[in-house]
Amino acid sequence: MLCFTDSLTGNKSEFAPRNSGKVSIYWCGPTVYDIPHLGHARSSLAFDVLVRYLRWSGYEVTAVSNITDIDDKIIERAAKEGTTESELAQLYEQKYVDEMDRLNIVHPDHRPRATEYISEMITVIQNLVDRGMAYTTSSGVYFSVDKLNGYGALAHQSLDQLREGSGVRVEVDTEKQDPLDFALWKAAKPGEPTWESPWGSGRPGWHIECVAMSLDILGDDFDIHGGGDDLVFPHHENERAECVGCDRLFARTWVHNGMVLVGDEKMSKSLGNFRTLAELLDAWDPRALRLLVLQTHYRRTMEINEDGMAAANAALDRLDSFERRVTGVDLLQTTPDESVVEKFKTAMDDDLGTASALAVIFDAVREANRALDTEDIESASALVSAVRELLLVLGVELSTTSDNSSDAVEIDSLVAARTEAKLSKDFAEADRIREELSSRGVVLEDGPSGTIWYRS
């Protein structure tokens, strides 16, 4: 029974899609004004695994993740760099896609851009105005939060609680009826991109963009809406308000991933600890970052640091070593070990428990190695089949290349020399090579099919 923790209710409950056997998912993509950072990677990996698992489980999935290509930050950056907003957005959208490709993120079925849906946004805004849920000022059109029963439900706060922090978290405008009221349409300003509307020239507010795109592509009452938990308020709260204000059904289930810490602080540009994703992927195997993210439940805050990456890289080495070993074995063509698959499904069905699912896979690797040591090819074959299939469900592709480090070729040579020494019964030399490699953090495992190595 597949269950998710719904951010709206706070409860873990059985997943019930709108249409049996089909799943519709929308998660918020980047605002493309800068290069991708670690937070983008964490969120994209969370939803990548969700989509992969649902498809492996037999669901027909329609995945949508947007590109916000018009926003205050884009306008400011374009003006600073002397380029147009569209050129800037195209540049950083491509940089984002490139880095996601390095992480082996499955492309969504639809990647809509906000500027492609202006007419749909205007239609939603007009609906809100007609229903008395919105009003106009000299600066634009605003949603009236006081008109919506239950505003604040996703944030789990009352209107009064939200108002207490409105001076900090929501831009204050003296023309607004309530400090929490938010912009649906922003009146034109000199030098900014504008579109025509019933309320004059201007551009859409941020929140209305995702409502128009998700409802147009997926329809009312779509199954899952997600993103980072920093989007719960105000972004997702306001999206929900806009849709409910139109008397339409929005997302059935809300799924949010936790934030990333760097050096025990939330990662953000404002804190000055904004490390680019490219820097990390240049220094480490992208698969190691995926493993590190998988080791923490998606809803929890996680830290990304050198120690964590080193440990994840060592775990990756073990998996690659296992793949190198079994590549040289004449395995049987068999179905994956049923007990391993069932344990994996149990872990993943429990709100995408990737850490427990990974533990199941590593246990299967150990069992497979033991089966190979005793030449139990039948058991080994089923276990290997399970390991390979389940790792692909998590987006981890194994490699038979020994290692991509600069000393990998030298280590391969030393391992080969040790094998020759053992064949020549020069056990002193074989022991010396093992000790040398051990001092360099390299672990050797001897088996019937030869010796494999990985870093400790």
C-alpha positions in Angstrom: 0.0 0.0 0.0 1.6 3.2 -1.2 1.4 6.0 1.3 2.5 9.7 1.3 2.6 12.3 4.0 0.3 15.0 2.8 1.7 18.5 3.8 -1.9 19.8 3.9 -3.3 17.4 6.4 0.0 16.4 8.1 -1.1 12.8 7.9 0.4 9.8 6.2 -2.3 8.2 4.1 -2.9 5.7 1.3 -2.3 7.2 -2.1 -5.5 7.3 -4.2 -5.0 8.8 -7.7 -7.7 10.6 -9.6 -7.8 7.9 -12.2 -6.9 4.3 -11.4 -3.5 3.4 -12.8 -2.6 6.9 -13.7 -0.7 9.6 -11.8 -0.5 13.4 -12.5 2.3 15.3 -10.8 3.4 18.9 -10.8 6.4 20.2 -9.0 7.8 23.7 -9.0 10.9 24.1 -11.1 13.5 26.9 -11.0 13.3 30.6 -11.4 16.1 30.9 -14.1 18.2 33.9 -13.1 21.3 32.1 -11.8 23.2 28.8 -12.0 21.7 25.8 -10.2 22.6 25.2 -6.6 22.4 22.2 -4.2 18.8 22.9 -3.2 17.8 22.5 -6.9 19.5 19.1 -6.9 17.9 17.9 -3.8 14.4 18.8 -4.9 14.8 17.5 -8.4 16.2 14.2 -7.2 13.3 13.7 -4.8 10.7 14.0 -7.6 12.9 12.1 -10.0 12.8 9.1 -7.7 9.1 9.6 -7.1 8.4 9.5 -10.9 10.7 6.5 -11.4 9.2 4.5 -8.6 5.6 5.2 -9.7 6.4 4.1 -13.2 8.2 1.0 -12.0 5.1 0.2 -9.8 3.0 0.2 -13.0 1.5 3.6 -13.0 1.2 5.7 -16.1 2.7 9.0 -15.0 2.3 12.5 -16.4 5.1 14.6 -14.9 5.1 18.4 -15.2 7.8 20.8 -13.8 7.7 24.4 -14.8 10.3 27.1 -15.7 9.7 30.5 -14.1 11.1 32.8 -16.9 9.6 36.1 -15.7 10.2 37.3 -12.2 11.7 40.3 -10.3 15.0 38.6 -10.0 15.2 37.9 -13.7 14.4 41.5 -14.5 17.0 42.8 -12.0 19.7 40.4 -13.3 19.0 41.2 -17.0 19.2 45.0 -16.3 22.5 44.5 -14.5 24.0 42.4 -17.2 22.6 44.5 -20.1 20.7 41.7 -21.7 17.0 40.9 -22.2 14.9 38.9 -19.7 14.2 36.3 -22.3 17.9 35.9 -23.2 18.9 35.6 -19.6 16.1 33.1 -18.8 17.1 30.9 -21.8 20.7 30.9 -20.7 20.0 29.8 -17.2 17.3 27.4 -18.2 19.8 25.6 -20.3 22.4 25.6 -17.5 19.8 24.1 -15.2 18.8 21.4 -17.6 22.5 20.6 -18.3 23.2 20.0 -14.6 20.1 17.9 -14.1 21.3 15.8 -17.0 24.5 15.2 -15.2 22.5 14.0 -12.2 20.6 11.6 -14.5 17.3 13.4 -13.7 14.4 12.1 -15.9 13.0 15.0 -18.0 9.4 15.8 -17.1 6.8 15.1 -19.8 6.1 18.8 -19.9 8.4 21.7 -18.9 6.1 24.8 -19.4 7.5 28.3 -19.3 5.5 30.9 -17.5 5.6 33.4 -20.4 3.8 30.8 -22.6 0.7 30.8 -20.3 -0.1 34.5 -19.9 -3.6 34.2 -21.5 -4.4 31.3 -19.2 -3.3 33.3 -16.2 -5.5 36.2 -17.2 -8.4 33.9 -17.4 -7.9 32.6 -13.8 -7.4 36.2 -12.5 -10.6 37.3 -14.3 -12.5 34.5 -12.6 -11.2 35.6 -9.2 -12.2 39.2 -9.9 -15.7 38.1 -11.1 -16.2 36.1 -7.9 -15.2 39.0 -5.7 -12.1 37.2 -4.5 -9.7 39.9 -5.9 -9.6 43.7 -6.2 -7.5 46.3 -8.1 -5.2 49.0 -6.9 -2.8 51.4 -8.7 -0.1 48.7 -8.5 -2.1 45.8 -9.8 -4.7 43.1 -9.0 -4.6 41.5 -5.5 -6.1 38.4 -4.0 -8.2 39.1 -0.9 -7.1 36.4 1.7 -9.9 37.5 4.0 -12.5 36.3 1.5 -11.2 32.7 1.5 -12.2 30.4 4.4 -9.2 28.3 5.5 -6.4 30.5 4.1 -3.3 29.3 5.9 -4.3 25.7 6.0 -1.2 24.5 4.1 1.1 26.6 6.3 -0.9 25.3 9.4 -1.3 28.8 10.7 -4.3 31.1 11.2 -4.6 34.5 9.4 -3.7 36.3 12.6 -0.5 34.2 13.0 0.4 34.8 9.4 -0.2 38.6 9.8 2.2 38.8 12.7 5.1 38.0 10.3 3.7 39.8 7.3 6.0 42.8 7.6 8.9 40.5 7.2 7.7 37.8 4.8 5.2 39.7 2.7 5.8 43.0 0.8 3.9 45.8 2.6 1.7 48.0 0.3 -0.5 50.7 1.9 -3.1 50.3 -0.8 -3.7 46.6 0.0 -6.7 45.8 2.2 -4.7 43.3 4.1 -0.9 42.9 4.4 -1.2 39.3 3.4 -3.1 40.0 0.1 -0.8 39.1 -2.7 -0.4 40.2 -6.3 -2.2 38.3 -9.1 -1.3 41.0 -11.7 1.4 43.6 -11.4 1.0 47.0 -13.2 3.6 47.9 -15.8 6.8 49.6 -14.7 9.2 51.5 -17.0 11.7 49.1 -18.6 9.9 45.9 -17.6 8.3 43.3 -19.9 4.6 43.8 -20.1 1.5 42.1 -21.5 -1.9 43.5 -22.1 -4.8 42.6 -19.8 -8.2 43.8 -18.7 -6.4 45.7 -15.9 -3.9 47.4 -18.2 -0.4 46.5 -19.2 1.6 44.5 -16.7 2.8 41.1 -15.9 1.6 38.2 -13.7 2.3 37.6 -10.1 4.5 34.5 -9.3 1.8 32.3 -7.7 -0.7 32.6 -10.5 1.8 31.2 -12.9 1.9 27.7 -11.4 -1.9 27.5 -11.1 -2.5 28.3 -14.7 0.2 25.9 -16.0 -0.7 22.9 -13.7 -4.5 23.2 -14.3 -4.1 23.7 -18.0 -1.8 20.6 -18.5 -3.1 18.3 -15.8 -6.7 19.4 -15.2 -8.5 19.9 -11.9 -8.0 17.6 -9.0 -4.6 16.4 -10.2 -2.8 13.9 -8.0 0.4 15.4 -6.5 1.8 18.9 -6.2 5.3 19.3 -4.7 8.4 21.3 -4.3 10.8 22.3 -1.6 9.3 23.0 1.9 10.5 26.6 1.6 7.7 27.0 -0.9 4.9 26.0 1.4 4.3 29.6 2.4 3.6 31.9 0.7 3.9 30.3 -2.8 2.0 27.0 -2.4 -0.5 28.5 0.1 -1.3 31.2 -2.4 -1.5 28.8 -5.3 -4.1 26.8 -3.3 -6.0 29.9 -2.4 -6.2 31.0 -6.1 -7.6 27.7 -7.2 -10.0 27.3 -4.3 -11.1 30.9 -4.8 -12.2 29.9 -8.4 -14.2 27.0 -6.8 -12.0 24.5 -8.5 -10.3 21.4 -7.1 -6.5 21.7 -6.9 -3.9 19.0 -5.9 -5.1 15.9 -4.0 -1.8 15.4 -2.2 1.0 17.9 -1.3 4.5 16.5 -1.2 7.4 18.7 0.0 11.1 17.9 0.3 13.4 19.2 3.0 16.1 21.8 2.7 19.8 21.5 2.4 22.3 22.6 5.0 25.9 23.5 4.2 28.0 23.8 7.3 24.9 23.5 9.6 23.2 26.5 7.9 20.4 26.5 5.5 21.8 26.9 2.0 20.9 30.2 0.5 22.4 33.1 -1.4 21.5 35.5 1.4 23.6 33.6 3.9 26.5 33.6 1.6 26.9 29.8 1.5 25.6 29.4 -2.0 27.7 26.6 -3.5 26.9 25.8 -7.1 25.8 22.3 -8.1 28.4 22.4 -10.9 31.3 22.8 -8.4 30.2 19.8 -6.5 29.6 17.6 -9.6 33.0 18.6 -10.9 34.6 17.4 -7.7 32.6 14.2 -7.2 30.8 11.5 -9.2 27.2 12.8 -9.7 26.0 9.3 -8.7 27.6 9.8 -5.2 25.4 12.9 -4.7 22.3 10.9 -5.7 23.3 8.2 -3.1 23.8 10.8 -0.4 20.4 12.4 -1.1 18.8 8.9 -1.1 20.2 8.2 2.4 18.1 10.9 3.9 14.3 10.8 3.8 13.1 13.3 1.4 11.0 15.3 4.0 14.0 15.8 6.3 16.6 18.6 6.2 19.9 17.2 5.1 23.5 18.3 5.2 25.8 18.1 2.2 29.5 18.3 3.1 32.8 16.7 2.2 32.6 13.9 4.8 29.1 13.0 3.5 30.2 13.0 -0.1 33.3 10.9 0.7 31.1 8.3 2.5 28.6 8.2 -0.4 31.5 7.9 -2.9 32.8 4.9 -0.9 29.4 3.3 -1.0 29.3 3.9 -4.8 32.7 2.3 -5.1 31.3 -0.8 -3.4 28.4 -1.0 -5.8 30.7 -0.6 -8.8 33.1 -3.2 -7.4 30.2 -5.5 -7.1 29.2 -4.9 -10.7 32.8 -5.5 -11.9 32.8 -8.8 -10.0 29.5 -10.1 -11.4 30.3 -9.0 -14.9 32.9 -11.7 -15.0 30.5 -14.4 -13.8 28.3 -16.6 -16.1 25.0 -15.7 -14.4 21.7 -17.4 -15.1 18.9 -15.5 -16.9 16.5 -15.3 -14.0 13.9 -13.0 -12.4 14.9 -10.7 -9.4 14.9 -12.3 -6.0 11.3 -11.9 -4.8 12.1 -11.4 -1.1 14.5 -8.5 -1.9 11.9 -6.9 -4.3 9.2 -7.2 -1.6 11.4 -5.6 1.1 12.3 -2.8 -1.3 8.6 -2.2 -2.1 7.7 -2.1 1.5 10.3 0.5 2.2 9.4 2.7 -0.8 5.6 2.4 -0.3 6.1 3.9 3.2 6.3 7.5 2.0 9.3 6.9 -0.3 11.6 5.5 2.3 14.7 5.6 0.1 17.2 5.1 3.0 15.5 1.8 4.0 15.3 0.8 0.4 19.0 1.4 -0.1 19.7 -0.7 3.0 17.7 -3.5 1.4 19.9 -3.3 -1.8 23.2 -3.3 0.1 22.0 -6.3 2.1 21.3 -8.0 -1.2 24.8 -7.1 -2.5 26.3 -8.8 0.6 24.2 -11.9 0.1 25.1 -12.0 -3.6 28.8 -11.9 -2.8 28.4 -14.7 -0.2 26.5 -16.8 -2.8 29.3 -16.1 -5.4 31.9 -17.1 -2.8 30.2 -20.5 -2.3 29.5 -20.8 -6.1 25.7 -20.8 -5.5 25.1 -19.3 -9.0 21.3 -19.7 -8.9 20.9 -17.6 -5.7 23.6 -15.2 -6.9 21.8 -14.7 -10.2 18.5 -13.8 -8.6 20.1 -11.4 -6.2 22.2 -9.7 -8.8 19.1 -9.3 -11.0 17.3 -7.6 -8.0 20.2 -5.3 -7.2 20.5 -4.1 -10.8 16.8 -3.5 -11.3 16.2 -1.8 -8.0 19.2 0.5 -8.3 17.8 1.7 -11.6 14.5 2.4 -9.9 16.4 4.8 -7.8 18.3 6.2 -10.8 21.7 4.7 -9.9 23.5 3.3 -12.9 26.5 1.0 -12.1 29.8 1.2 -13.9 32.4 -1.5 -14.6 35.1 1.1 -14.9 37.3 0.6 -11.8 37.3 4.2 -10.7 37.5 7.7 -12.2 40.2 9.0 -9.8 43.6 9.9 -11.1 45.3 6.9 -9.3 42.8 4.3 -10.5 45.0 3.0 -13.3 47.9 2.6 -10.8 45.7 0.7 -8.4 44.5 -1.6 -11.1 48.1 -2.3 -11.9 48.9 -3.1 -8.3 45.9 -5.4 -8.0 47.1 -7.2 -11.2 50.6 -7.5 -9.8 49.3 -9.0 -6.6 47.3 -11.5 -8.5 50.5 -12.5 -10.4 52.5 -12.7 -7.2 49.9 -15.1 -5.7 50.0 -17.3 -8.8 53.8 -17.4 -8.5 53.4 -18.2 -4.8 55.3 -15.0 -3.9 52.9 -14.5 -0.9 55.3 -12.0 0.7 55.0 -9.7 -2.3 51.2 -10.2 -2.4 50.9 -9.3 1.2 53.1 -6.2 0.7 50.9 -4.9 -2.1 47.7 -5.5 -0.1 49.3 -3.5 2.9 50.3 -0.7 0.5 46.8 -0.4 -0.9 45.3 -0.7 2.5 47.4 2.3 3.7 45.9 4.2 0.8 42.4 3.4 1.9 41.9 0.7 -0.8 40.0 -2.5 0.3 40.6 -5.7 -1.6 38.0 -8.5 -1.8 39.1 -11.9 -3.3 36.5 -14.2 -4.8 36.3 -17.1 -7.2 36.0 -14.7 -10.2 39.0 -12.6 -9.1 39.8 -9.6 -6.9 37.8 -6.4 -6.7 38.7 -3.2 -5.0 37.0 -0.2 -3.6 37.9 2.7 -1.3 37.1 2.5 2.4 
